[in-house]
Amino acid sequence: MQSVSTFFKEENDIFYRKGERVGLEKARNTVIENLLTKLGFSDEKAAEIAEVSIEYVREIRASLEAKK
């Protein structure tokens, strides 16, 4: 009997790829949150370092403010 791994490659699985993207997004958000809260970076500087748009950083900042 052949192994499932001969037919199934997790790199090609849609759920694996989705989980990978979600994980990367969470990690990116955590980095941005830390840049803003712990290091006191401006939105522009945080966006530059995280290589995202300023609007994305502003959304994260707004969500942090809403949590207070």
C-alpha positions in Angstrom: 0.0 0.0 0.0 1.4 3.4 -1.0 1.7 6.3 1.4 -0.7 9.2 1.1 2.3 11.5 0.8 2.9 10.1 -2.7 -0.4 11.6 -3.8 -0.8 14.5 -1.5 1.7 17.4 -1.3 0.8 19.9 1.4 2.5 22.7 -0.5 -0.2 22.4 -3.1 -3.1 22.0 -0.7 -5.4 25.0 -0.6 -6.0 24.8 3.1 -2.3 24.5 3.8 -1.6 27.6 1.7 -4.5 29.5 3.4 -3.1 28.6 6.8 0.3 29.7 5.7 -1.1 33.1 4.6 -3.0 33.6 7.8 0.0 32.8 9.9 2.2 35.3 8.0 -0.5 38.0 8.3 -0.7 37.4 12.1 3.1 37.6 12.4 3.2 40.8 10.3 0.4 42.4 12.4 2.3 41.5 15.6 5.5 43.1 14.3 3.6 46.3 13.3 1.8 46.4 16.7 5.2 46.2 18.4 6.7 48.9 16.3 3.9 51.2 17.2 3.4 50.4 20.9 6.8 49.3 22.2 9.0 51.3 20.0 6.8 54.3 19.4 7.3 54.4 15.7 5.3 56.7 13.4 2.8 55.1 11.0 5.1 56.0 8.1 8.2 54.5 9.7 6.4 51.3 10.7 5.0 50.9 7.2 8.5 51.4 5.7 10.0 48.8 8.0 7.2 46.2 7.7 7.0 46.9 3.9 3.2 47.5 4.0 1.1 50.5 3.1 0.6 53.4 5.5 -3.1 52.7 5.4 -2.5 49.2 6.6 -0.6 50.5 9.6 -3.3 53.0 10.3 -5.9 50.3 10.4 -3.8 48.4 12.9 -3.2 51.5 15.0 -7.0 52.2 15.0 -7.7 48.6 16.1 -5.2 49.1 19.0 -6.9 52.3 20.0 -10.3 50.6 20.0 -8.9 47.9 22.4 -8.0 50.6 25.0 
